[in-house]
Amino acid sequence: MAKDLIKWAQLPTISSMQEEMNRMFDRFFKGGESSDFGMTAASWAPPLDLSETADKVTVKAEIPGMDPKEIDISIQGDTLIIKGEKKEEKEEKGKNYYRMERRYGSFSRVVDLPASVDTNKVTAECKNGVLEITMQKKEEVKPKQISVKVG
């Protein structure tokens, strides 16, 4: 039984390895998803979605069971910061817990925005446990259509 030789796949480049290391450190230091490297079992942060259109940037974060008034939202440069605390319910006497999977505590999410936003045109709304932050882009970063004249 002869073994066939298989061509070795190209090794990753130094730049691709550096990019992966940068992503790993960003997740660790900037507070990535709870399943990401660097998050302890006791930590908690709401998962979020970040989307962009030609006119705006939108962030949606899941905050079920939280009072929206207790959430602090700020923008510093091109960075969105969401802070808050999910408070644990009072313990009831005589109740034996067999499983506790819900997480509580303070959190801080730092999100690098894909474009500069107008801080005077930011809205935040909470519906059904989802916080939606809508930020209008600055005029200079909005795409402009340029027509080509035929001569």
QUITALIN-V243181 format. One record per residue. N is the residue number from 1. SS is DSSP state (helix for helix, strand for strand, loop for the rest). NEAR is the number of other ideal C-beta (glycine too) atoms within 8 Angstrom. D_LAST is the distance of its C-alpha to the last C-alpha in whole Angstrom. Layout:
n={N | N}
ss={SS | SS}
near={NEAR | NEAR}
d_last={D_LAST | D_LAST}
//
This chain:
n={1 | 2 | 3 | 4 | 5 | 6 | 7 | 8 | 9 | 10 | 11 | 12 | 13 | 14 | 15 | 16 | 17 | 18 | 19 | 20 | 21 | 22 | 23 | 24 | 25 | 26 | 27 | 28 | 29 | 30 | 31 | 32 | 33 | 34 | 35 | 36 | 37 | 38 | 39 | 40 | 41 | 42 | 43 | 44 | 45 | 46 | 47 | 48 | 49 | 50 | 51 | 52 | 53 | 54 | 55 | 56 | 57 | 58 | 59 | 60 | 61 | 62 | 63 | 64 | 65 | 66 | 67 | 68 | 69 | 70 | 71 | 72 | 73 | 74 | 75 | 76 | 77 | 78 | 79 | 80 | 81 | 82 | 83 | 84 | 85 | 86 | 87 | 88 | 89 | 90 | 91 | 92 | 93 | 94 | 95 | 96 | 97 | 98 | 99 | 100 | 101 | 102 | 103 | 104 | 105 | 106 | 107 | 108 | 109 | 110 | 111 | 112 | 113 | 114 | 115 | 116 | 117 | 118 | 119 | 120 | 121 | 122 | 123 | 124 | 125 | 126 | 127 | 128 | 129 | 130 | 131 | 132 | 133 | 134 | 135 | 136 | 137 | 138 | 139 | 140 | 141 | 142 | 143 | 144 | 145 | 146 | 147 | 148 | 149 | 150 | 151}
ss={loop | loop | loop | loop | loop | loop | loop | loop | loop | loop | loop | loop | loop | helix | helix | helix | helix | helix | helix | helix | helix | helix | helix | helix | helix | helix | helix | helix | helix | helix | loop | loop | loop | loop | loop | loop | loop | loop | loop | loop | loop | loop | loop | loop | loop | loop | loop | strand | strand | strand | strand | strand | loop | loop | loop | strand | strand | strand | strand | strand | strand | strand | loop | loop | loop | loop | loop | helix | helix | helix | loop | strand | strand | strand | strand | strand | loop | loop | strand | strand | strand | strand | strand | strand | strand | strand | loop | loop | loop | loop | loop | loop | loop | loop | loop | loop | loop | loop | loop | loop | loop | loop | loop | loop | strand | strand | strand | strand | strand | strand | strand | strand | loop | loop | loop | loop | strand | strand | strand | strand | strand | strand | strand | strand | strand | strand | strand | loop | loop | strand | strand | strand | strand | strand | strand | strand | strand | loop | helix | helix | helix | loop | loop | loop | loop | loop | loop | loop | loop | loop | loop}
near={2 | 3 | 4 | 4 | 4 | 4 | 4 | 4 | 4 | 4 | 4 | 5 | 6 | 5 | 6 | 8 | 9 | 8 | 8 | 8 | 8 | 8 | 8 | 9 | 8 | 9 | 12 | 10 | 7 | 8 | 9 | 10 | 8 | 9 | 4 | 9 | 7 | 7 | 11 | 4 | 3 | 6 | 10 | 10 | 11 | 11 | 8 | 11 | 8 | 10 | 8 | 8 | 6 | 5 | 6 | 10 | 13 | 13 | 14 | 11 | 13 | 10 | 14 | 5 | 5 | 10 | 5 | 9 | 4 | 7 | 12 | 7 | 10 | 6 | 12 | 5 | 4 | 7 | 10 | 12 | 13 | 17 | 9 | 11 | 7 | 12 | 5 | 5 | 4 | 4 | 5 | 5 | 4 | 4 | 6 | 4 | 5 | 3 | 4 | 4 | 4 | 4 | 9 | 7 | 9 | 6 | 14 | 9 | 12 | 9 | 11 | 7 | 13 | 6 | 10 | 8 | 15 | 10 | 6 | 4 | 8 | 13 | 6 | 10 | 7 | 9 | 6 | 3 | 9 | 10 | 14 | 11 | 14 | 11 | 15 | 10 | 14 | 10 | 6 | 5 | 7 | 9 | 4 | 4 | 4 | 4 | 4 | 4 | 4 | 3 | 2}
d_last={71 | 68 | 66 | 62 | 60 | 57 | 54 | 54 | 51 | 49 | 50 | 48 | 46 | 48 | 45 | 45 | 49 | 48 | 46 | 48 | 51 | 49 | 48 | 52 | 53 | 50 | 52 | 55 | 55 | 52 | 54 | 53 | 54 | 58 | 58 | 56 | 58 | 59 | 60 | 64 | 66 | 67 | 63 | 61 | 58 | 56 | 53 | 50 | 46 | 43 | 40 | 36 | 34 | 30 | 32 | 36 | 38 | 42 | 45 | 48 | 51 | 54 | 57 | 60 | 63 | 62 | 62 | 58 | 59 | 61 | 57 | 56 | 52 | 50 | 47 | 47 | 43 | 41 | 45 | 47 | 50 | 53 | 56 | 59 | 63 | 64 | 68 | 70 | 72 | 76 | 78 | 81 | 84 | 86 | 82 | 82 | 79 | 78 | 74 | 72 | 68 | 67 | 66 | 66 | 65 | 63 | 59 | 56 | 53 | 50 | 47 | 44 | 41 | 37 | 35 | 36 | 38 | 39 | 43 | 43 | 41 | 44 | 46 | 49 | 51 | 53 | 54 | 57 | 57 | 53 | 52 | 48 | 46 | 43 | 41 | 37 | 35 | 34 | 30 | 29 | 30 | 28 | 25 | 22 | 19 | 16 | 13 | 9 | 6 | 4 | 0}
//
